[in-house]
Amino acid sequence: MSSPKKMRVKKKPAAKSQTNESSPPNGSAMTPSQDTKASKTIQTKLHKAKELERQLANIPLSGRTTEFEAKASQIRLELCENLSDILLCDPTVATQYDVAAKLWRGCFYDRIVELRGRISRASRSKSMDKGEKKKILMGLEKTLQQFLSEAIKLYVYLIGKYESMLVPQSTQSQSQLSYQSQESRSHDKRNKKSSNGALLLSPPSSDDSTHFVV
């Protein structure tokens, strides 16, 4: 009878040893090799973001052709995706390198300033007849409003991701319902303003990112 007992006692440490040698359970720290790999990935993304910022800065703001517009839009989109990945993958590194500010400035703020400037110049232009001016202004205003809408979608997406990391699911549901209610009221106000010819120029306070018009 003692022999079977000894076998059972031996199996328990063996099973525990196998569990310890396997991949860590959810919530545990990464292994050194995993941590190194993640760090290299983040550094690569930071270097890529810096290069994209340089490329975007070299595109002239005035006298752009359709080709320049398309190129700038593509660079902004890639920069947006790159910086968003850093924000979600490693918030600590993102804070150290001020990635949130880089995202706002490089992907949204400069473009908003550019569009507002074009709207302002077009509205003051005396070289266009009323019909042409109205058409151009309507196109620019539509582009700006669409751009702002897509920017807000990205920030809502990022906030949702952070909430899923930090906040219990029940609280998330309440927060989402509250946001949807506020967004619905804001949407009604924007439509009312739009019908009066006003522009939505306020920057987002803070979905999938593949559909952003930047």
NUKE-37737 format. One record per atom (N, C-alpha, C): residue number from 1; x, y, z; atom name. Coordinates in steps of 0.001 Angstrom, whole numbers, plus 500000, padded with zeros to 6 digits. Example, Ala and Ser with C-alpha at 12.3 -4.5 7.8 and 13.67 -1.06 7.14 Angstrom:
<pt 1,<513190,494310,507800>,N>
<pt 1,<512300,495500,507800>,CA>
<pt 1,<513200,496700,507800>,C>
<pt 2,<512850,497750,507080>,N>
<pt 2,<513670,498940,507140>,CA>
<pt 2,<512900,500030,507870>,C>
This chain:
<pt 1,<500821,498783,500000>,N>
<pt 1,<500000,500000,500000>,CA>
<pt 1,<500858,501270,500000>,C>
<pt 2,<502074,501147,500597>,N>
<pt 2,<502924,502339,500672>,CA>
<pt 2,<503423,502777,499317>,C>
<pt 3,<503598,501811,498419>,N>
<pt 3,<504131,502154,497098>,CA>
<pt 3,<503233,503098,496336>,C>
<pt 4,<501898,502831,496235>,N>
<pt 4,<501036,503771,495522>,CA>
<pt 4,<501046,505158,496136>,C>
<pt 5,<501131,505221,497473>,N>
<pt 5,<501166,506543,498106>,CA>
<pt 5,<502397,507310,497683>,C>
<pt 6,<503539,506625,497614>,N>
<pt 6,<504767,507293,497203>,CA>
<pt 6,<504660,507811,495775>,C>
<pt 7,<504017,507045,494908>,N>
<pt 7,<503864,507478,493512>,CA>
<pt 7,<503013,508750,493420>,C>
<pt 8,<501962,508776,494237>,N>
<pt 8,<501119,509979,494193>,CA>
<pt 8,<501864,511198,494724>,C>
<pt 9,<502659,511010,495747>,N>
<pt 9,<503431,512122,496294>,CA>
<pt 9,<504449,512631,495291>,C>
<pt 10,<505039,511744,494524>,N>
<pt 10,<506029,512139,493531>,CA>
<pt 10,<505394,512896,492367>,C>
<pt 11,<504173,512531,492021>,N>
<pt 11,<503532,513169,490872>,CA>
<pt 11,<503184,514627,491148>,C>
<pt 12,<502842,514916,492386>,N>
<pt 12,<502442,516292,492693>,CA>
<pt 12,<503547,517307,492454>,C>
<pt 13,<504765,517101,492964>,N>
<pt 13,<505828,518065,492662>,CA>
<pt 13,<506141,518156,491184>,C>
<pt 14,<506060,517001,490483>,N>
<pt 14,<506358,516995,489045>,CA>
<pt 14,<505369,517866,488302>,C>
<pt 15,<504085,517729,488645>,N>
<pt 15,<503055,518528,487970>,CA>
<pt 15,<503249,520000,488261>,C>
<pt 16,<503601,520325,489514>,N>
<pt 16,<503825,521720,489891>,CA>
<pt 16,<505008,522305,489150>,C>
<pt 17,<506053,521488,488976>,N>
<pt 17,<507240,521940,488258>,CA>
<pt 17,<506922,522245,486817>,C>
<pt 18,<506065,521399,486192>,N>
<pt 18,<505696,521630,484800>,CA>
<pt 18,<504902,522918,484655>,C>
<pt 19,<504048,523183,485659>,N>
<pt 19,<503253,524410,485604>,CA>
<pt 19,<504137,525642,485701>,C>
<pt 20,<505149,525555,486577>,N>
<pt 20,<506049,526696,486751>,CA>
<pt 20,<506885,526956,485520>,C>
<pt 21,<507209,525899,484774>,N>
<pt 21,<508056,526071,483599>,CA>
<pt 21,<507278,526499,482374>,C>
<pt 22,<505969,526424,482443>,N>
<pt 22,<505160,526816,481288>,CA>
<pt 22,<505034,528327,481245>,C>
<pt 23,<504295,528820,480246>,N>
<pt 23,<504140,530262,480100>,CA>
<pt 23,<503391,530814,481290>,C>
<pt 24,<503697,532051,481720>,N>
<pt 24,<503077,532630,482913>,CA>
<pt 24,<501591,532835,482710>,C>
<pt 25,<500773,532691,483776>,N>
<pt 25,<499331,532894,483656>,CA>
<pt 25,<499003,534343,483400>,C>
<pt 26,<497726,534579,483048>,N>
<pt 26,<497287,535949,482775>,CA>
<pt 26,<497486,536822,484001>,C>
<pt 27,<497988,538048,483744>,N>
<pt 27,<498186,538991,484830>,CA>
<pt 27,<499579,538970,485408>,C>
<pt 28,<500394,537933,485089>,N>
<pt 28,<501742,537880,485630>,CA>
<pt 28,<502695,538666,484751>,C>
<pt 29,<503866,538944,485275>,N>
<pt 29,<504845,539733,484526>,CA>
<pt 29,<505403,538932,483367>,C>
<pt 30,<505850,539664,482324>,N>
<pt 30,<506455,538998,481187>,CA>
<pt 30,<507824,538462,481562>,C>
<pt 31,<508270,537464,480831>,N>
<pt 31,<509618,536951,481020>,CA>
<pt 31,<510601,537985,480494>,C>
<pt 32,<511882,537922,480892>,N>
<pt 32,<512865,538894,480389>,CA>
<pt 32,<512935,538943,478867>,C>
<pt 33,<512843,537787,478216>,N>
<pt 33,<512921,537774,476751>,CA>
<pt 33,<511707,538456,476131>,C>
<pt 34,<510514,538233,476729>,N>
<pt 34,<509304,538879,476217>,CA>
<pt 34,<509381,540390,476434>,C>
<pt 35,<509864,540790,477604>,N>
<pt 35,<509977,542214,477923>,CA>
<pt 35,<510953,542899,476970>,C>
<pt 36,<512071,542263,476670>,N>
<pt 36,<513060,542820,475747>,CA>
<pt 36,<512482,542969,474352>,C>
<pt 37,<511752,541961,473918>,N>
<pt 37,<511144,541996,472586>,CA>
<pt 37,<510123,543127,472486>,C>
<pt 38,<509288,543282,473543>,N>
<pt 38,<508283,544347,473546>,CA>
<pt 38,<508963,545713,473535>,C>
<pt 39,<510043,545847,474308>,N>
<pt 39,<510768,547118,474355>,CA>
<pt 39,<511356,547476,472998>,C>
<pt 40,<511898,546495,472312>,N>
<pt 40,<512464,546741,470978>,CA>
<pt 40,<511378,547165,469999>,C>
<pt 41,<510217,546530,470127>,N>
<pt 41,<509096,546876,469244>,CA>
<pt 41,<508672,548324,469454>,C>
<pt 42,<508567,548743,470715>,N>
<pt 42,<508175,550113,471026>,CA>
<pt 42,<509217,551104,470509>,C>
<pt 43,<510496,550793,470713>,N>
<pt 43,<511561,551680,470230>,CA>
<pt 43,<511526,551806,468711>,C>
<pt 44,<511242,550692,468039>,N>
<pt 44,<511124,550723,466578>,CA>
<pt 44,<509988,551640,466151>,C>
<pt 45,<508869,551554,466854>,N>
<pt 45,<507726,552396,466530>,CA>
<pt 45,<508028,553872,466802>,C>
<pt 46,<508776,554141,467869>,N>
<pt 46,<509153,555525,468175>,CA>
<pt 46,<510046,556106,467077>,C>
<pt 47,<511005,555322,466618>,N>
<pt 47,<511887,555777,465533>,CA>
<pt 47,<511086,555983,464248>,C>
<pt 48,<510150,555081,463988>,N>
<pt 48,<509319,555202,462791>,CA>
<pt 48,<508458,556461,462866>,C>
<pt 49,<507905,556732,464044>,N>
<pt 49,<507076,557922,464221>,CA>
<pt 49,<507889,559192,463966>,C>
<pt 50,<509112,559212,464455>,N>
<pt 50,<509975,560370,464249>,CA>
<pt 50,<510243,560592,462764>,C>
<pt 51,<510464,559517,462031>,N>
<pt 51,<510707,559623,460593>,CA>
<pt 51,<509461,560114,459862>,C>
<pt 52,<508294,559619,460259>,N>
<pt 52,<507043,560054,459640>,CA>
<pt 52,<506779,561530,459922>,C>
<pt 53,<507092,561986,461130>,N>
<pt 53,<506939,563402,461467>,CA>
<pt 53,<507839,564257,460578>,C>
<pt 54,<509039,563776,460335>,N>
<pt 54,<509975,564505,459473>,CA>
<pt 54,<509432,564591,458044>,C>
<pt 55,<508911,563461,457537>,N>
<pt 55,<508349,563448,456185>,CA>
<pt 55,<507170,564406,456063>,C>
<pt 56,<506322,564413,457092>,N>
<pt 56,<505145,565280,457061>,CA>
<pt 56,<505537,566753,457098>,C>
<pt 57,<506568,567057,457865>,N>
<pt 57,<507028,568445,457968>,CA>
<pt 57,<507615,568946,456653>,C>
<pt 58,<508105,568039,455819>,N>
<pt 58,<508728,568438,454552>,CA>
<pt 58,<507712,568669,453436>,C>
<pt 59,<506449,568356,453692>,N>
<pt 59,<505420,568597,452678>,CA>
<pt 59,<504909,570021,452835>,C>
<pt 60,<504969,570841,451801>,N>
<pt 60,<504558,572251,451919>,CA>
<pt 60,<503079,572385,452255>,C>
<pt 61,<502753,573371,453077>,N>
<pt 61,<501357,573602,453454>,CA>
<pt 61,<500602,574379,452385>,C>
<pt 62,<501314,575229,451656>,N>
<pt 62,<500657,576055,450639>,CA>
<pt 62,<500977,575537,449243>,C>
<pt 63,<500041,575754,448346>,N>
<pt 63,<500248,575354,446955>,CA>
<pt 63,<500293,573852,446754>,C>
<pt 64,<499615,573112,447601>,N>
<pt 64,<499646,571649,447480>,CA>
<pt 64,<498860,571176,446263>,C>
<pt 65,<499393,570180,445583>,N>
<pt 65,<498670,569523,444513>,CA>
<pt 65,<497903,568351,445109>,C>
<pt 66,<497075,567716,444283>,N>
<pt 66,<496331,566544,444739>,CA>
<pt 66,<497281,565440,445176>,C>
<pt 67,<498406,565331,444484>,N>
<pt 67,<499409,564322,444833>,CA>
<pt 67,<499987,564579,446225>,C>
<pt 68,<500285,565845,446516>,N>
<pt 68,<500809,566202,447833>,CA>
<pt 68,<499772,565926,448919>,C>
<pt 69,<498508,566245,448634>,N>
<pt 69,<497433,566024,449605>,CA>
<pt 69,<497320,564539,449939>,C>
<pt 70,<497363,563700,448911>,N>
<pt 70,<497248,562258,449119>,CA>
<pt 70,<498429,561718,449919>,C>
<pt 71,<499613,562234,449613>,N>
<pt 71,<500817,561791,450329>,CA>
<pt 71,<500758,562197,451799>,C>
<pt 72,<500358,563438,452060>,N>
<pt 72,<500257,563913,453434>,CA>
<pt 72,<499227,563113,454212>,C>
<pt 73,<498107,562806,453565>,N>
<pt 73,<497054,562026,454218>,CA>
<pt 73,<497552,560632,454588>,C>
<pt 74,<498294,560006,453687>,N>
<pt 74,<498824,558671,453946>,CA>
<pt 74,<499831,558682,455100>,C>
<pt 75,<500681,559698,455127>,N>
<pt 75,<501673,559791,456204>,CA>
<pt 75,<500983,560015,457549>,C>
<pt 76,<499972,560898,457570>,N>
<pt 76,<499245,561140,458814>,CA>
<pt 76,<498572,559873,459315>,C>
<pt 77,<497990,559117,458406>,N>
<pt 77,<497323,557872,458782>,CA>
<pt 77,<498311,556887,459399>,C>
<pt 78,<499468,556734,458761>,N>
<pt 78,<500478,555815,459278>,CA>
<pt 78,<501015,556299,460629>,C>
<pt 79,<501221,557609,460758>,N>
<pt 79,<501692,558174,462017>,CA>
<pt 79,<500655,557967,463115>,C>
<pt 80,<499416,558163,462771>,N>
<pt 80,<498317,557983,463721>,CA>
<pt 80,<498272,556554,464241>,C>
<pt 81,<498366,555589,463349>,N>
<pt 81,<498343,554178,463745>,CA>
<pt 81,<499556,553836,464606>,C>
<pt 82,<500701,554363,464224>,N>
<pt 82,<501945,554073,464937>,CA>
<pt 82,<501900,554597,466372>,C>
<pt 83,<501506,555849,466524>,N>
<pt 83,<501456,556460,467846>,CA>
<pt 83,<500352,555844,468709>,C>
<pt 84,<499238,555491,468082>,N>
<pt 84,<498150,554840,468824>,CA>
<pt 84,<498602,553493,469373>,C>
<pt 85,<499363,552760,468579>,N>
<pt 85,<499900,551476,469048>,CA>
<pt 85,<500779,551660,470280>,C>
<pt 86,<501623,552686,470259>,N>
<pt 86,<502506,552945,471405>,CA>
<pt 86,<501680,553285,472643>,C>
<pt 87,<500673,554122,472474>,N>
<pt 87,<499825,554510,473600>,CA>
<pt 87,<499164,553300,474251>,C>
<pt 88,<498757,552343,473436>,N>
<pt 88,<498039,551186,473962>,CA>
<pt 88,<498974,550080,474431>,C>
<pt 89,<500117,549942,473788>,N>
<pt 89,<501040,548861,474138>,CA>
<pt 89,<501840,549170,475398>,C>
<pt 90,<502245,550419,475573>,N>
<pt 90,<503081,550767,476722>,CA>
<pt 90,<502797,552203,477149>,C>
<pt 91,<501753,552411,477961>,N>
<pt 91,<501411,553772,478402>,CA>
<pt 91,<502547,554480,479132>,C>
<pt 92,<503395,553715,479827>,N>
<pt 92,<504506,554333,480561>,CA>
<pt 92,<505501,554978,479599>,C>
<pt 93,<505909,554232,478587>,N>
<pt 93,<506818,554776,477575>,CA>
<pt 93,<506140,555915,476816>,C>
<pt 94,<504852,555749,476530>,N>
<pt 94,<504102,556792,475826>,CA>
<pt 94,<504131,558102,476606>,C>
<pt 95,<504038,558006,477930>,N>
<pt 95,<504093,559202,478773>,CA>
<pt 95,<505486,559814,478762>,C>
<pt 96,<506502,558972,478845>,N>
<pt 96,<507890,559458,478846>,CA>
<pt 96,<508217,560222,477570>,C>
<pt 97,<507700,559760,476446>,N>
<pt 97,<508005,560381,475155>,CA>
<pt 97,<506901,561334,474686>,C>
<pt 98,<505939,561620,475567>,N>
<pt 98,<504873,562579,475252>,CA>
<pt 98,<504145,562197,473953>,C>
<pt 99,<503830,560925,473831>,N>
<pt 99,<503230,560411,472595>,CA>
<pt 99,<501829,560983,472364>,C>
<pt 100,<501069,561185,473435>,N>
<pt 100,<499713,561734,473275>,CA>
<pt 100,<499759,563107,472615>,C>
<pt 101,<500720,563936,473034>,N>
<pt 101,<500863,565269,472428>,CA>
<pt 101,<501314,565162,470980>,C>
<pt 102,<502199,564218,470698>,N>
<pt 102,<502654,564008,469318>,CA>
<pt 102,<501497,563577,468429>,C>
<pt 103,<500633,562728,468967>,N>
<pt 103,<499465,562273,468210>,CA>
<pt 103,<498551,563444,467883>,C>
<pt 104,<498241,564257,468893>,N>
<pt 104,<497342,565387,468701>,CA>
<pt 104,<497938,566408,467739>,C>
<pt 105,<499209,566737,467962>,N>
<pt 105,<499838,567783,467156>,CA>
<pt 105,<500088,567331,465717>,C>
<pt 106,<500715,566165,465575>,N>
<pt 106,<501117,565724,464254>,CA>
<pt 106,<499986,565214,463381>,C>
<pt 107,<499005,564570,464010>,N>
<pt 107,<497942,563936,463217>,CA>
<pt 107,<496696,564799,463078>,C>
<pt 108,<496456,565706,464027>,N>
<pt 108,<495183,566419,464018>,CA>
<pt 108,<495311,567944,464070>,C>
<pt 109,<496021,568460,465054>,N>
<pt 109,<496042,569907,465258>,CA>
<pt 109,<496521,570665,464016>,C>
<pt 110,<497652,570251,463465>,N>
<pt 110,<498206,570963,462309>,CA>
<pt 110,<497253,570931,461117>,C>
<pt 111,<496596,569800,460921>,N>
<pt 111,<495647,569675,459814>,CA>
<pt 111,<494425,570565,460052>,C>
<pt 112,<493954,570629,461298>,N>
<pt 112,<492815,571484,461620>,CA>
<pt 112,<493163,572950,461368>,C>
<pt 113,<494357,573366,461815>,N>
<pt 113,<494805,574750,461596>,CA>
<pt 113,<494888,575044,460102>,C>
<pt 114,<495414,574075,459347>,N>
<pt 114,<495530,574259,457900>,CA>
<pt 114,<494164,574461,457255>,C>
<pt 115,<493204,573602,457593>,N>
<pt 115,<491871,573698,456988>,CA>
<pt 115,<491167,574989,457401>,C>
<pt 116,<491305,575373,458657>,N>
<pt 116,<490692,576624,459101>,CA>
<pt 116,<491301,577811,458367>,C>
<pt 117,<492606,577762,458128>,N>
<pt 117,<493255,578838,457385>,CA>
<pt 117,<492758,578929,455957>,C>
<pt 118,<492569,577782,455330>,N>
<pt 118,<492066,577768,453948>,CA>
<pt 118,<490635,578295,453879>,C>
<pt 119,<489831,577947,454893>,N>
<pt 119,<488457,578446,454945>,CA>
<pt 119,<488459,579963,455116>,C>
<pt 120,<489325,580441,455997>,N>
<pt 120,<489402,581880,456247>,CA>
<pt 120,<489839,582639,454995>,C>
<pt 121,<490844,582117,454319>,N>
<pt 121,<491327,582798,453102>,CA>
<pt 121,<490280,582778,452000>,C>
<pt 122,<489589,581648,451870>,N>
<pt 122,<488561,581551,450827>,CA>
<pt 122,<487407,582506,451107>,C>
<pt 123,<487037,582642,452380>,N>
<pt 123,<485923,583528,452723>,CA>
<pt 123,<486267,585007,452481>,C>
<pt 124,<487561,585350,452571>,N>
<pt 124,<487984,586739,452357>,CA>
<pt 124,<488349,587032,450906>,C>
<pt 125,<488424,585989,450096>,N>
<pt 125,<488866,586164,448711>,CA>
<pt 125,<487889,587032,447920>,C>
<pt 126,<488453,587955,447129>,N>
<pt 126,<487641,588813,446271>,CA>
<pt 126,<487809,588469,444799>,C>
<pt 127,<488623,587456,444538>,N>
<pt 127,<488884,587077,443146>,CA>
<pt 127,<487895,586018,442640>,C>
<pt 128,<487077,585463,443527>,N>
<pt 128,<486109,584442,443128>,CA>
<pt 128,<484704,585030,443125>,C>
<pt 129,<483872,584533,442214>,N>
<pt 129,<482475,584960,442260>,CA>
<pt 129,<481758,584218,443386>,C>
<pt 130,<480571,584667,443716>,N>
<pt 130,<479855,584133,444865>,CA>
<pt 130,<479586,582630,444742>,C>
<pt 131,<479244,582188,443556>,N>
<pt 131,<478943,580770,443353>,CA>
<pt 131,<480153,579892,443584>,C>
<pt 132,<481283,580309,443033>,N>
<pt 132,<482515,579537,443192>,CA>
<pt 132,<482967,579535,444650>,C>
<pt 133,<482887,580708,445288>,N>
<pt 133,<483303,580811,446687>,CA>
<pt 133,<482443,579910,447574>,C>
<pt 134,<481143,579932,447350>,N>
<pt 134,<480242,579116,448156>,CA>
<pt 134,<480556,577631,448008>,C>
<pt 135,<480835,577214,446786>,N>
<pt 135,<481147,575810,446528>,CA>
<pt 135,<482432,575391,447232>,C>
<pt 136,<483455,576228,447136>,N>
<pt 136,<484745,575925,447774>,CA>
<pt 136,<484603,575883,449295>,C>
<pt 137,<483886,576875,449847>,N>
<pt 137,<483710,576922,451299>,CA>
<pt 137,<482936,575708,451806>,C>
<pt 138,<481914,575320,451080>,N>
<pt 138,<481129,574145,451490>,CA>
<pt 138,<481993,572891,451486>,C>
<pt 139,<482858,572760,450480>,N>
<pt 139,<483737,571600,450407>,CA>
<pt 139,<484739,571567,451542>,C>
<pt 140,<485338,572737,451840>,N>
<pt 140,<486314,572811,452927>,CA>
<pt 140,<485669,572560,454290>,C>
<pt 141,<484487,573128,454498>,N>
<pt 141,<483782,572932,455767>,CA>
<pt 141,<483398,571468,455959>,C>
<pt 142,<482978,570823,454900>,N>
<pt 142,<482629,569406,454979>,CA>
<pt 142,<483859,568562,455311>,C>
<pt 143,<484982,568895,454669>,N>
<pt 143,<486231,568168,454944>,CA>
<pt 143,<486649,568336,456398>,C>
<pt 144,<486548,569565,456909>,N>
<pt 144,<486927,569839,458288>,CA>
<pt 144,<486022,569087,459270>,C>
<pt 145,<484735,569129,459043>,N>
<pt 145,<483804,568457,459946>,CA>
<pt 145,<484017,566945,459938>,C>
<pt 146,<484275,566392,458759>,N>
<pt 146,<484537,564960,458676>,CA>
<pt 146,<485830,564608,459395>,C>
<pt 147,<486820,565447,459229>,N>
<pt 147,<488113,565218,459883>,CA>
<pt 147,<487974,565251,461406>,C>
<pt 148,<487247,566240,461920>,N>
<pt 148,<487017,566337,463360>,CA>
<pt 148,<486257,565122,463888>,C>
<pt 149,<485291,564680,463115>,N>
<pt 149,<484513,563511,463523>,CA>
<pt 149,<485385,562270,463632>,C>
<pt 150,<486283,562086,462662>,N>
<pt 150,<487173,560930,462695>,CA>
<pt 150,<488187,561038,463830>,C>
<pt 151,<488634,562253,464115>,N>
<pt 151,<489561,562446,465232>,CA>
<pt 151,<488897,562062,466546>,C>
<pt 152,<487652,562488,466722>,N>
<pt 152,<486913,562155,467943>,CA>
<pt 152,<486731,560648,468059>,C>
<pt 153,<486460,559979,466949>,N>
<pt 153,<486291,558528,466976>,CA>
<pt 153,<487550,557838,467486>,C>
<pt 154,<488701,558321,467046>,N>
<pt 154,<489946,557708,467492>,CA>
<pt 154,<490131,557881,468999>,C>
<pt 155,<489879,559094,469500>,N>
<pt 155,<490072,559328,470928>,CA>
<pt 155,<489070,558528,471766>,C>
<pt 156,<487862,558383,471269>,N>
<pt 156,<486878,557546,471964>,CA>
<pt 156,<487350,556095,471987>,C>
<pt 157,<487918,555653,470870>,N>
<pt 157,<488458,554295,470787>,CA>
<pt 157,<489588,554091,471799>,C>
<pt 158,<490509,555048,471869>,N>
<pt 158,<491631,554938,472803>,CA>
<pt 158,<491151,554950,474251>,C>
<pt 159,<490213,555843,474551>,N>
<pt 159,<489670,555905,475905>,CA>
<pt 159,<488994,554588,476271>,C>
<pt 160,<488255,554032,475317>,N>
<pt 160,<487597,552745,475561>,CA>
<pt 160,<488589,551640,475860>,C>
<pt 161,<489709,551650,475141>,N>
<pt 161,<490751,550646,475381>,CA>
<pt 161,<491357,550797,476774>,C>
<pt 162,<491612,552045,477164>,N>
<pt 162,<492169,552278,478492>,CA>
<pt 162,<491165,551869,479584>,C>
<pt 163,<489901,552163,479360>,N>
<pt 163,<488881,551782,480334>,CA>
<pt 163,<488812,550268,480491>,C>
<pt 164,<488958,549557,479366>,N>
<pt 164,<488902,548089,479436>,CA>
<pt 164,<490072,547525,480240>,C>
<pt 165,<491187,548272,480297>,N>
<pt 165,<492337,547838,481090>,CA>
<pt 165,<492170,548157,482572>,C>
<pt 166,<491437,549247,482869>,N>
<pt 166,<491428,549773,484233>,CA>
<pt 166,<490097,549651,484961>,C>
<pt 167,<488998,549681,484210>,N>
<pt 167,<487682,549794,484839>,CA>
<pt 167,<486906,548494,484717>,C>
<pt 168,<486163,548087,485777>,N>
<pt 168,<485312,546890,485691>,CA>
<pt 168,<484296,547005,484564>,C>
<pt 169,<483881,545866,484019>,N>
<pt 169,<483003,545844,482864>,CA>
<pt 169,<481681,546556,483134>,C>
<pt 170,<481116,546376,484329>,N>
<pt 170,<479831,547002,484649>,CA>
<pt 170,<479936,548518,484605>,C>
<pt 171,<481049,549038,485113>,N>
<pt 171,<481262,550491,485102>,CA>
<pt 171,<481450,550994,483684>,C>
<pt 172,<482134,550170,482841>,N>
<pt 172,<482323,550545,481444>,CA>
<pt 172,<480987,550719,480741>,C>
<pt 173,<480055,549800,480987>,N>
<pt 173,<478748,549851,480333>,CA>
<pt 173,<478014,551131,480703>,C>
<pt 174,<478065,551503,481990>,N>
<pt 174,<477416,552732,482423>,CA>
<pt 174,<478074,553947,481781>,C>
<pt 175,<479399,553923,481712>,N>
<pt 175,<480139,555038,481118>,CA>
<pt 175,<479805,555183,479640>,C>
<pt 176,<479707,554045,478939>,N>
<pt 176,<479412,554069,477513>,CA>
<pt 176,<478017,554617,477247>,C>
<pt 177,<477045,554210,478081>,N>
<pt 177,<475686,554713,477927>,CA>
<pt 177,<475643,556218,478155>,C>
<pt 178,<476388,556688,479170>,N>
<pt 178,<476439,558113,479462>,CA>
<pt 178,<477059,558873,478297>,C>
<pt 179,<478160,558326,477726>,N>
<pt 179,<478818,558992,476603>,CA>
<pt 179,<477886,559056,475390>,C>
<pt 180,<477204,557928,475097>,N>
<pt 180,<476315,557887,473940>,CA>
<pt 180,<475214,558926,474061>,C>
<pt 181,<474698,559110,475290>,N>
<pt 181,<473665,560109,475518>,CA>
<pt 181,<474204,561513,475277>,C>
<pt 182,<475422,561782,475790>,N>
<pt 182,<476035,563094,475592>,CA>
<pt 182,<476362,563335,474123>,C>
<pt 183,<476874,562286,473463>,N>
<pt 183,<477232,562423,472051>,CA>
<pt 183,<476006,562691,471192>,C>
<pt 184,<474884,562065,471554>,N>
<pt 184,<473650,562283,470809>,CA>
<pt 184,<473204,563730,470928>,C>
<pt 185,<473297,564290,472151>,N>
<pt 185,<472918,565694,472335>,CA>
<pt 185,<473880,566618,471593>,C>
<pt 186,<475177,566296,471634>,N>
<pt 186,<476170,567115,470939>,CA>
<pt 186,<475944,567074,469434>,C>
<pt 187,<475580,565883,468944>,N>
<pt 187,<475336,565724,467498>,CA>
<pt 187,<474174,566603,467059>,C>
<pt 188,<473109,566640,467880>,N>
<pt 188,<471961,567477,467545>,CA>
<pt 188,<472352,568950,467517>,C>
<pt 189,<473199,569370,468484>,N>
<pt 189,<473642,570763,468522>,CA>
<pt 189,<474493,571097,467308>,C>
<pt 190,<475391,570144,466923>,N>
<pt 190,<476251,570402,465763>,CA>
<pt 190,<475421,570540,464493>,C>
<pt 191,<474392,569702,464352>,N>
<pt 191,<473537,569788,463174>,CA>
<pt 191,<472819,571124,463129>,C>
<pt 192,<472395,571593,464304>,N>
<pt 192,<471708,572879,464362>,CA>
<pt 192,<472657,574006,463984>,C>
<pt 193,<473894,573943,464506>,N>
<pt 193,<474888,574962,464173>,CA>
<pt 193,<475231,574923,462691>,C>
<pt 194,<475346,573709,462164>,N>
<pt 194,<475710,573561,460758>,CA>
<pt 194,<474670,574191,459859>,C>
<pt 195,<473383,574042,460242>,N>
<pt 195,<472321,574621,459426>,CA>
<pt 195,<472368,576145,459450>,C>
<pt 196,<472978,576714,460481>,N>
<pt 196,<473114,578165,460565>,CA>
<pt 196,<474412,578670,459954>,C>
<pt 197,<475188,577754,459377>,N>
<pt 197,<476416,578144,458710>,CA>
<pt 197,<477622,578220,459608>,C>
<pt 198,<477488,577771,460879>,N>
<pt 198,<478624,577821,461802>,CA>
<pt 198,<479526,576620,461597>,C>
<pt 199,<480763,576752,462042>,N>
<pt 199,<481738,575676,461891>,CA>
<pt 199,<482022,575021,463219>,C>
<pt 200,<482215,573724,463175>,N>
<pt 200,<482648,572995,464356>,CA>
<pt 200,<484167,573042,464404>,C>
<pt 201,<484704,573833,465310>,N>
<pt 201,<486148,574046,465331>,CA>
<pt 201,<486793,573598,466634>,C>
<pt 202,<486019,573133,467606>,N>
<pt 202,<486598,572725,468882>,CA>
<pt 202,<487345,571422,468725>,C>
<pt 203,<488582,571312,469253>,N>
<pt 203,<489345,570061,469167>,CA>
<pt 203,<488764,569021,470097>,C>
<pt 204,<488975,567720,469841>,N>
<pt 204,<488509,566679,470745>,CA>
<pt 204,<489179,566807,472102>,C>
<pt 205,<488455,566484,473210>,N>
<pt 205,<489005,566594,474557>,CA>
<pt 205,<490046,565544,474830>,C>
<pt 206,<490321,564867,474518>,N>
<pt 206,<491454,564004,474839>,CA>
<pt 206,<492563,564141,473853>,C>
<pt 207,<486954,553850,464124>,N>
<pt 207,<487373,553209,465336>,CA>
<pt 207,<488059,552156,464737>,C>
<pt 208,<487627,551745,464353>,N>
<pt 208,<488946,551258,464132>,CA>
<pt 208,<489764,552272,463326>,C>
<pt 209,<491060,552422,463666>,N>
<pt 209,<491871,553501,463129>,CA>
<pt 209,<492171,553358,461642>,C>
<pt 210,<491804,552257,461040>,N>
<pt 210,<492099,552052,459627>,CA>
<pt 210,<491194,552887,458741>,C>
<pt 211,<490164,553525,459322>,N>
<pt 211,<489218,554259,458495>,CA>
<pt 211,<489300,555763,458706>,C>
<pt 212,<490354,556237,459344>,N>
<pt 212,<490445,557664,459600>,CA>
<pt 212,<490748,558440,458329>,C>
<pt 213,<490041,559544,458171>,N>
<pt 213,<490312,560441,457051>,CA>
<pt 213,<491221,561523,457572>,C>
<pt 214,<492522,561384,457380>,N>
<pt 214,<493482,562347,457912>,CA>
<pt 214,<494277,563007,456807>,C>
